[in-house]
Amino acid sequence: MLTQIAACEELFHTAPGTAFADLLVDGHRETWPIRSKRFRGWLRRRYYEATGGALTRQAISSELDLLEARAQFESPERSVHVRLAEDAHRIYLDLADDHWGAVEIGPEGWRVVRCPPVGFHRRAGLLPLPLPQRGGSLEQLACLLNLSGQNGFVRVVSWLLTALRSSGPYPVLAISGEQGSAKTVLSKMLRALIDPNAAPVRGLPRDERELFIAANNGHVLAFDNISRLRPWLSDALCRLASGGGFAVRQLYTDQDEVLFDAARPVILNGIEEVITRPDLADRSIFLNLPPVADARRQAERELWREFELARPRILGALFDLVAHGLRTLPDIGIDRLPRMADFALWTAACEPALWRPGTFQRVYEAKPPPCDRVHYRHRPGRRLRAGDHGRAQVVDGQCRRPFTCRRRSQQ
């Protein structure tokens, strides 16, 4: 009887062997791992509705073992996605609402669908997106952001458009600015447009395992108030931006590994520019924010209220640009492709619907080389030579420019 109650819409497994089930709940399809708490709760609910009783722990364990075996040995292999997926040249964005709807974006436009052809796995902390609306403009977004000019807005929009792809490479958005320049607010807003989460920004991970877990549980990663990037983390972010594998040992085993092979959009913010290694700098978009002018300063609650009112139309405007990019991408070419060639081609395909063609390439190529951006502090015990100030140097294999010393005023 329990086997009949636990009949699922479809069982399947992923490439690593994780067993999943498609459930029909209140007229819509949901996708959950068979070993998840949500699936256990569904099983208990079905049994209670059918019998009025409660399942024992042993009965649940036996049924889960049976369903997992059927999913792994008798069912097809499929992929599951977090927030974004692509199928048949169409992009699907999980709205994470109660009806498990998604936005389907194709060359002819976009629409909201209630049963997307791809499966989404909803991780802990995932928050819903509002239903997008047509007729909006990205100028509504520009009015909410503290940017220094049009070039900054071009960089933000190009990062957003690329983050709406289901696969990389993705440029790292490196935000810097003195205190009071709304770096954290900008990071939260950009993530809220694509992948809202209960913890929108976080501190840096302590090791690759923590970075792997964060990347596995969300589509966008946003790290806040960074003071420095260690070399191992800089290298790991390069792999995460361009697409690469992470392997960590599975807990309580000696030989088994947990593998993650994907790319993720990343936001870094801090007072100083912390990207010092050229390989990560080549994969980054740099954005320096000015201090918020007194005339523009407002309560954060009021700012977020305006953002929530504008978010549905901003999303609709972004989806219009993505549809335009899907339509024109096959015909786009760039004379000199940069390091992030796919990112440059995709943004060039989208931009004619918003601004003059070539604007993005002009702004992207205008970013200064690492020697003109990166500053370091004088190390104790090292004597400064004449001409050191303001001159780029190679230190530990990295191109750096010394900072200018300032004497503290006497009181």
VEXDREN-2710 file (C-alpha; in Angstrom, 1 decimal):
% VEXDREN-2710
k/r/px/py/pz
1/MET/0.0/0.0/0.0
2/LEU/2.8/2.4/0.8
3/THR/4.3/1.8/-2.6
4/GLN/1.0/2.8/-4.3
5/ILE/0.8/5.9/-2.1
6/ALA/4.3/6.9/-3.0
7/ALA/3.7/6.7/-6.7
8/CYS/5.6/9.7/-8.3
9/GLU/5.1/11.4/-11.6
10/GLU/8.6/10.4/-12.7
11/LEU/11.8/9.1/-11.1
12/PHE/15.3/9.9/-12.5
13/HIS/18.9/10.3/-11.5
14/THR/21.6/12.9/-12.2
15/ALA/25.0/12.1/-13.7
16/PRO/26.6/11.8/-10.2
17/GLY/23.9/9.3/-9.3
18/THR/21.7/11.4/-7.0
19/ALA/18.1/10.1/-7.1
20/PHE/15.3/12.6/-7.8
21/ALA/11.5/12.5/-8.1
22/ASP/9.0/14.6/-10.0
23/LEU/5.9/15.1/-7.8
24/LEU/2.5/16.3/-8.8
25/VAL/1.4/18.7/-6.0
26/ASP/-1.8/20.8/-6.2
27/GLY/-1.8/20.7/-10.0
28/HIS/1.9/21.6/-10.6
29/ARG/5.2/19.7/-10.8
30/GLU/7.8/19.8/-8.2
31/THR/11.3/18.2/-8.3
32/TRP/13.0/17.0/-5.1
33/PRO/15.9/14.7/-4.2
34/ILE/14.5/11.5/-2.8
35/ARG/16.7/11.8/0.3
36/SER/15.6/15.4/1.0
37/LYS/13.5/16.4/4.0
38/ARG/10.9/17.8/1.6
39/PHE/10.3/14.4/0.0
40/ARG/10.1/12.7/3.3
41/GLY/7.4/15.2/4.3
42/TRP/5.5/14.6/1.1
43/LEU/5.6/10.9/1.8
44/ARG/4.3/11.3/5.3
45/ARG/1.5/13.6/4.1
46/ARG/0.4/11.2/1.4
47/TYR/0.3/8.3/3.9
48/TYR/-1.6/10.4/6.5
49/GLU/-4.2/11.5/3.9
50/ALA/-4.8/8.0/2.8
51/THR/-4.9/6.2/6.1
52/GLY/-5.1/8.8/8.9
53/GLY/-2.0/7.2/10.5
54/ALA/1.7/8.0/10.8
55/LEU/4.6/6.2/9.1
56/THR/7.2/4.6/11.2
57/ARG/10.9/5.5/10.7
58/GLN/11.6/2.0/9.5
59/ALA/8.8/2.1/6.9
60/ILE/10.0/5.5/5.5
61/SER/13.6/4.2/5.3
62/SER/12.6/1.1/3.4
63/GLU/10.4/3.0/1.0
64/LEU/13.2/5.6/0.3
65/ASP/15.7/2.8/-0.3
66/LEU/13.2/1.2/-2.9
67/LEU/12.5/4.5/-4.6
68/GLU/16.2/5.4/-4.7
69/ALA/17.0/2.0/-6.3
70/ARG/14.3/2.5/-9.0
71/ALA/15.5/6.0/-9.8
72/GLN/19.2/4.9/-10.1
73/PHE/18.8/1.6/-11.9
74/GLU/15.4/1.7/-13.8
75/SER/15.0/5.4/-14.6
76/PRO/16.7/7.8/-17.1
77/GLU/19.5/10.2/-16.4
78/ARG/18.5/13.9/-16.3
79/SER/20.0/17.2/-15.3
80/VAL/18.7/19.5/-12.5
81/HIS/19.4/23.2/-12.3
82/VAL/19.6/25.9/-9.7
83/ARG/17.7/29.1/-10.8
84/LEU/18.7/29.1/-14.5
85/ALA/18.7/26.4/-17.3
86/GLU/18.9/26.3/-21.0
87/ASP/17.1/23.9/-23.4
88/ALA/16.6/24.0/-27.1
89/HIS/18.1/27.5/-27.4
90/ARG/15.8/28.8/-24.8
91/ILE/16.6/30.1/-21.3
92/TYR/14.5/29.3/-18.3
93/LEU/14.6/31.3/-15.1
94/ASP/13.0/29.7/-12.0
95/LEU/10.6/32.1/-10.4
96/ALA/10.8/30.0/-7.2
97/ASP/7.1/30.7/-6.5
98/ASP/4.5/28.3/-5.0
99/HIS/3.4/27.2/-8.4
100/TRP/6.9/26.3/-9.6
101/GLY/6.6/28.6/-12.6
102/ALA/9.5/29.9/-14.7
103/VAL/10.2/32.5/-17.3
104/GLU/10.9/31.1/-20.8
105/ILE/13.1/33.4/-22.9
106/GLY/13.5/32.7/-26.6
107/PRO/14.5/34.6/-29.8
108/GLU/10.9/35.7/-30.3
109/GLY/10.4/37.1/-26.7
110/TRP/9.6/35.9/-23.3
111/ARG/6.6/34.4/-21.3
112/VAL/5.8/32.9/-18.0
113/VAL/5.3/29.1/-18.1
114/ARG/3.8/26.9/-15.4
115/CYS/5.5/23.6/-16.4
116/PRO/9.0/24.2/-17.8
117/PRO/10.6/21.3/-19.7
118/VAL/13.7/21.5/-17.4
119/GLY/13.9/20.5/-13.7
120/PHE/14.9/22.9/-11.0
121/HIS/16.3/22.0/-7.6
122/ARG/15.4/24.6/-5.0
123/ARG/18.1/24.9/-2.4
124/ALA/17.7/26.3/1.1
125/GLY/17.5/30.1/1.1
126/LEU/16.2/30.5/-2.4
127/LEU/13.7/33.4/-2.6
128/PRO/11.0/34.0/-5.2
129/LEU/11.2/36.5/-8.0
130/PRO/8.1/38.7/-8.8
131/LEU/6.2/38.1/-12.0
132/PRO/7.9/40.3/-14.7
133/GLN/6.0/43.0/-16.4
134/ARG/6.3/44.4/-19.9
135/GLY/6.8/48.0/-20.8
136/GLY/9.6/48.7/-18.4
137/SER/13.0/50.4/-18.9
138/LEU/16.4/49.9/-17.4
139/GLU/16.5/53.6/-16.7
140/GLN/14.3/52.7/-13.7
141/LEU/17.3/50.7/-12.5
142/ALA/19.8/53.4/-13.2
143/CYS/17.9/55.9/-11.1
144/LEU/18.3/53.5/-8.1
145/LEU/22.0/52.9/-8.3
146/ASN/24.9/55.1/-7.1
147/LEU/27.1/55.1/-10.3
148/SER/29.6/57.6/-11.4
149/GLY/28.4/57.8/-15.0
150/GLN/27.2/56.0/-18.1
151/ASN/30.3/53.8/-18.3
152/GLY/29.5/52.3/-14.9
153/PHE/25.9/51.6/-16.0
154/VAL/27.1/49.9/-19.1
155/ARG/29.3/47.6/-17.0
156/VAL/26.5/46.8/-14.6
157/VAL/24.0/45.9/-17.4
158/SER/26.6/43.8/-19.3
159/TRP/27.2/41.8/-16.1
160/LEU/23.4/41.3/-15.5
161/LEU/22.9/40.2/-19.1
162/THR/25.7/37.6/-18.8
163/ALA/24.5/36.4/-15.4
164/LEU/21.2/35.5/-17.1
165/ARG/22.9/32.9/-19.2
166/SER/22.7/29.4/-17.8
167/SER/26.4/28.6/-18.5
168/GLY/29.6/30.6/-18.3
169/PRO/32.0/32.1/-18.7
170/TYR/30.9/34.9/-16.4
171/PRO/33.0/38.0/-15.6
172/VAL/33.6/38.8/-11.9
173/LEU/32.1/42.1/-10.9
174/ALA/34.6/43.8/-8.7
175/ILE/33.0/46.8/-6.9
176/SER/35.1/49.2/-4.9
177/GLY/34.6/52.6/-3.3
178/GLU/35.1/54.4/0.0
179/GLN/32.8/54.0/2.9
180/GLY/29.3/55.3/2.3
181/SER/29.3/54.6/-1.5
182/ALA/26.5/51.9/-1.3
183/LYS/28.6/49.0/-2.3
184/THR/26.7/46.5/-0.3
185/VAL/23.3/47.8/-1.5
186/LEU/24.4/47.6/-5.1
187/SER/25.5/43.9/-4.5
188/LYS/22.2/43.0/-2.9
189/MET/20.2/44.7/-5.7
190/LEU/22.0/43.0/-8.5
191/ARG/21.6/39.6/-6.9
192/ALA/17.9/40.3/-6.1
193/LEU/17.3/40.8/-9.9
194/ILE/18.5/37.4/-10.8
195/ASP/18.9/35.1/-7.8
196/PRO/17.4/36.5/-4.6
197/ASN/18.4/34.7/-1.5
198/ALA/17.8/34.9/2.2
199/ALA/21.5/35.6/2.6
200/PRO/22.2/37.9/-0.3
201/VAL/25.8/38.7/0.6
202/ARG/28.3/36.8/2.7
203/GLY/31.9/36.8/3.9
204/LEU/34.7/35.0/2.0
205/PRO/34.8/31.2/2.3
206/ARG/37.6/29.8/4.4
207/ASP/38.5/27.0/2.0
208/GLU/37.5/25.5/-1.4
209/ARG/34.9/23.3/0.2
210/GLU/32.9/26.3/1.5
211/LEU/33.2/27.9/-1.9
212/PHE/32.0/24.7/-3.6
213/ILE/29.0/24.5/-1.2
214/ALA/28.0/28.1/-1.9
215/ALA/28.3/27.6/-5.7
216/ASN/26.3/24.4/-5.5
217/ASN/23.4/26.2/-3.6
218/GLY/23.0/29.3/-5.7
219/HIS/23.4/30.8/-9.1
220/VAL/25.0/34.1/-8.0
221/LEU/27.7/34.5/-5.3
222/ALA/28.1/37.9/-3.7
223/PHE/31.0/38.5/-1.2
224/ASP/30.9/41.6/1.0
225/ASN/33.4/43.9/2.6
226/ILE/36.6/42.2/1.3
227/SER/40.0/43.3/2.5
228/ARG/42.2/40.9/0.6
229/LEU/42.1/37.8/-1.7
230/ARG/44.4/34.9/-0.9
231/PRO/46.1/33.3/-3.9
232/TRP/44.2/30.0/-3.6
233/LEU/40.9/31.9/-3.6
234/SER/41.9/34.1/-6.5
235/ASP/42.7/30.9/-8.5
236/ALA/39.4/29.3/-7.4
237/LEU/37.4/32.3/-8.5
238/CYS/39.2/32.1/-11.9
239/ARG/37.9/28.5/-12.3
240/LEU/34.5/29.5/-11.1
241/ALA/34.3/32.4/-13.6
242/SER/35.5/30.5/-16.7
243/GLY/34.0/27.1/-15.7
244/GLY/36.0/24.4/-14.1
245/GLY/35.9/21.5/-11.7
246/PHE/36.0/21.4/-7.9
247/ALA/36.5/18.1/-6.1
248/VAL/36.3/17.7/-2.4
249/ARG/36.4/14.5/-0.3
250/GLN/33.0/13.2/0.7
251/LEU/32.5/13.3/4.5
252/TYR/33.0/10.0/6.3
253/THR/34.8/8.4/3.4
254/ASP/38.4/7.9/2.5
255/GLN/38.2/7.7/-1.3
256/ASP/34.9/9.1/-2.6
257/GLU/34.8/12.6/-3.9
258/VAL/32.0/15.2/-4.5
259/LEU/32.4/16.8/-7.9
260/PHE/31.2/20.2/-9.1
261/ASP/31.8/21.3/-12.6
262/ALA/30.2/24.6/-13.5
263/ALA/30.6/28.4/-13.6
264/ARG/28.9/31.0/-11.5
265/PRO/28.5/34.8/-11.6
266/VAL/30.4/36.4/-8.8
267/ILE/30.3/39.8/-7.1
268/LEU/33.1/41.1/-4.9
269/ASN/32.9/44.4/-3.0
270/GLY/35.3/46.2/-0.7
271/ILE/36.8/49.6/0.0
272/GLU/40.0/48.8/-1.9
273/GLU/40.4/46.9/-5.1
274/VAL/41.5/43.5/-3.9
275/ILE/42.1/41.8/-7.3
276/THR/45.9/41.8/-7.7
277/ARG/46.6/38.7/-9.9
278/PRO/46.5/39.3/-13.6
279/ASP/44.6/36.1/-14.4
280/LEU/41.6/37.1/-12.3
281/ALA/41.9/40.7/-13.4
282/ASP/41.4/39.6/-17.0
283/ARG/38.2/37.9/-16.0
284/SER/36.8/40.9/-14.1
285/ILE/34.7/44.0/-14.6
286/PHE/35.9/46.8/-12.3
287/LEU/33.4/49.3/-11.0
288/ASN/34.4/52.2/-8.7
289/LEU/31.5/53.9/-6.8
290/PRO/31.6/57.6/-5.7
291/PRO/30.4/58.6/-2.3
292/VAL/26.6/59.1/-2.1
293/ALA/25.9/62.8/-2.4
294/ASP/24.0/64.4/0.5
295/ALA/21.2/65.4/-1.9
296/ARG/20.7/61.8/-3.0
297/ARG/20.9/60.1/0.4
298/GLN/17.7/58.5/1.6
299/ALA/16.6/55.9/4.1
300/GLU/17.4/52.3/3.0
301/ARG/13.9/51.2/3.7
302/GLU/12.6/53.8/1.2
303/LEU/15.2/52.8/-1.4
304/TRP/14.2/49.2/-1.2
305/ARG/10.5/50.1/-1.4
306/GLU/11.2/51.9/-4.7
307/PHE/13.2/48.9/-5.9
308/GLU/10.5/46.4/-5.2
309/LEU/8.0/48.6/-7.0
310/ALA/10.3/48.8/-10.1
311/ARG/11.6/45.3/-10.0
312/PRO/8.9/43.6/-12.2
313/ARG/9.4/46.1/-15.0
314/ILE/13.2/46.0/-14.7
315/LEU/13.0/42.3/-15.1
316/GLY/10.8/42.6/-18.1
317/ALA/13.3/45.0/-19.7
318/LEU/16.2/42.7/-19.0
319/PHE/14.3/39.8/-20.6
320/ASP/13.6/41.9/-23.7
321/LEU/17.4/42.4/-24.1
322/VAL/18.1/38.7/-23.6
323/ALA/15.5/37.8/-26.2
324/HIS/17.2/40.3/-28.6
325/GLY/20.6/38.7/-27.8
326/LEU/19.3/35.2/-28.6
327/ARG/17.9/36.4/-31.9
328/THR/21.1/38.2/-33.1
329/LEU/23.9/36.2/-31.5
330/PRO/24.5/34.0/-34.6
331/ASP/25.3/37.0/-36.7
332/ILE/27.5/38.9/-34.2
333/GLY/31.2/39.2/-34.8
334/ILE/34.0/41.3/-33.0
335/ASP/37.3/42.2/-34.7
336/ARG/39.4/41.7/-31.6
337/LEU/38.0/39.3/-29.1
338/PRO/39.1/39.8/-25.5
339/ARG/40.0/37.2/-22.9
340/MET/36.3/36.6/-22.0
341/ALA/35.3/36.2/-25.7
342/ASP/31.9/34.5/-25.1
343/PHE/30.9/37.3/-22.6
344/ALA/31.9/40.0/-25.1
345/LEU/30.0/38.4/-28.0
346/TRP/26.9/37.9/-25.9
347/THR/26.8/41.5/-24.6
348/ALA/27.5/42.8/-28.2
349/ALA/24.4/40.8/-29.3
350/CYS/22.2/42.3/-26.7
351/GLU/23.3/45.9/-26.7
352/PRO/21.7/47.2/-29.9
353/ALA/18.3/47.0/-28.2
354/LEU/19.5/49.4/-25.5
355/TRP/22.4/51.6/-26.8
356/ARG/24.5/52.2/-29.9
357/PRO/26.4/49.1/-31.1
358/GLY/30.1/49.1/-30.0
359/THR/29.4/51.0/-26.7
360/PHE/30.2/47.9/-24.6
361/GLN/33.4/47.2/-26.4
362/ARG/34.6/50.8/-26.0
363/VAL/33.8/50.7/-22.2
364/TYR/35.3/47.2/-21.7
365/GLU/38.5/48.0/-23.5
366/ALA/38.9/51.3/-21.5
367/LYS/39.5/49.4/-18.3
368/PRO/43.0/50.2/-17.1
369/PRO/45.6/47.4/-16.9
370/PRO/46.4/45.8/-13.5
371/CYS/49.4/48.1/-13.0
372/ASP/47.2/51.2/-13.1
373/ARG/44.6/49.8/-10.7
374/VAL/46.3/47.8/-7.9
375/HIS/47.9/49.4/-4.9
376/TYR/49.9/47.8/-2.1
377/ARG/51.1/49.0/1.2
378/HIS/54.8/49.4/2.0
379/ARG/56.1/46.4/3.8
380/PRO/57.9/47.0/7.1
381/GLY/61.7/46.7/6.7
382/ARG/61.7/47.5/3.0
383/ARG/63.4/50.8/2.2
384/LEU/61.7/53.0/-0.5
385/ARG/64.0/54.1/-3.2
386/ALA/63.8/57.5/-5.0
387/GLY/61.1/57.3/-7.7
388/ASP/59.2/54.4/-6.0
389/HIS/56.1/56.5/-5.5
390/GLY/53.7/56.4/-8.4
391/ARG/55.8/53.9/-10.4
392/ALA/54.5/50.4/-11.2
393/GLN/56.7/47.5/-10.0
394/VAL/56.7/43.7/-10.2
395/VAL/56.4/42.3/-6.7
396/ASP/56.2/38.5/-6.2
397/GLY/55.4/38.1/-9.9
398/GLN/52.5/40.6/-9.7
399/CYS/52.3/44.0/-11.2
400/ARG/51.7/46.6/-8.5
401/ARG/51.9/50.3/-7.9
402/PRO/53.0/51.6/-4.5
403/PHE/50.7/53.9/-2.6
404/THR/51.4/57.5/-1.7
405/CYS/52.3/57.9/2.0
406/ARG/50.5/60.7/3.9
407/ARG/51.5/62.0/7.3
408/ARG/48.9/62.0/9.9
409/SER/48.0/65.5/11.0
410/GLN/49.0/66.5/14.5
411/GLN/46.3/67.6/16.9
END
